[in-house]
Amino acid sequence: MSAKIVYLCASIEKFKIMQEYQIRLMTMDDYDQVYALWSITEGMALRGYDDSAEGIAKFLKKNPTSNFVAVMDGEIVGVIMCGMDGRRAYIYHTVVRKDLRQRGIGKALLNMVYHAIEQEGIKKNGLLVLKNNEIGNKFWQMQGWTERVDLNYYSKNNVEQ
């Protein structure tokens, strides 16, 4: 009997937490809070122009329906960004505030992106995670993503970062 009570309490607590946050489209008004969250998150690789207000504004303009924030008590506690090129969707900079992890917020953000991708008719998705980001790699594996080891990723800046 006590196991059922614990499970019920856990379910009620999870439901309560789910009701405490909202997920909505990200806008440039969110940039300062989002950048602050990225800045305090282990495993993030922020890059000069790419993650500047100007860079993110361009990204949001090109991808207006696929970037989301989770908001709790007026504060952004989670973010996921997704860009689509017509053939594939790529997920970037997914973060949930450390003290709120393991509560379904990351999965809820991801489900919003999946819906946006589906609306565009895109069938293949990709993402990049730093090798040493254990938490991030574990999250994506738990969501059914498969690590590719058959290719190399190359990058070249057109301007100095």
C-alpha positions, 0 to 999 in steps of 0.5 A, spaced: 500 500 500 505 504 501 508 503 494 502 506 491 501 512 495 508 514 494 507 513 486 500 517 487 504 522 490 510 522 485 504 522 480 501 528 483 508 532 484 509 531 477 502 533 474 503 539 479 510 541 476 507 540 469 502 545 470 507 550 473 511 551 466 508 553 459 512 552 453 511 558 447 515 560 441 521 563 443 522 571 441 528 576 441 525 579 447 527 572 450 534 573 448 537 576 455 534 570 459 536 565 454 543 567 453 544 567 461 541 560 462 546 558 456 552 561 460 551 558 466 549 551 463 555 546 463 556 543 456 554 549 452 559 551 447 557 559 446 560 562 440 561 569 438 557 572 433 553 565 432 550 566 439 550 574 439 543 577 439 544 579 432 546 572 430 540 569 434 535 574 431 537 572 424 536 564 426 529 566 429 527 570 423 529 564 418 526 559 423 520 562 426 516 556 428 521 551 431 524 555 437 521 554 444 522 556 451 519 553 457 517 559 462 516 558 470 513 564 474 515 569 468 522 566 468 525 562 462 527 555 465 528 551 458 530 553 451 530 549 445 532 551 438 531 548 431 533 550 424 530 547 418 533 547 411 528 544 407 531 537 407 533 536 415 532 539 421 537 541 426 537 542 434 541 546 437 542 549 444 537 545 448 537 547 456 533 546 462 535 549 468 539 544 472 535 544 478 529 543 474 531 537 470 528 530 470 521 533 470 519 532 463 521 539 461 526 537 456 522 532 453 516 537 452 520 542 449 523 536 444 516 534 443 514 541 441 520 541 436 518 534 433 511 537 432 514 543 428 518 539 424 512 534 422 508 540 420 514 542 415 514 535 412 521 534 414 523 526 415 530 527 418 533 530 424 540 532 426 544 535 432 550 536 435 553 535 442 560 536 445 563 529 446 564 531 454 557 533 455 555 527 459 548 530 461 546 532 454 549 526 450 545 521 456 539 526 454 539 525 447 540 517 447 534 517 452 530 520 447 532 515 442 537 518 438 543 515 435 550 517 435 553 517 428 561 515 428 561 514 421 562 521 419 567 527 421 564 534 422 567 540 419 567 547 421 569 554 417 568 561 419 567 566 414 568 572 419 573 572 425 569 570 431 
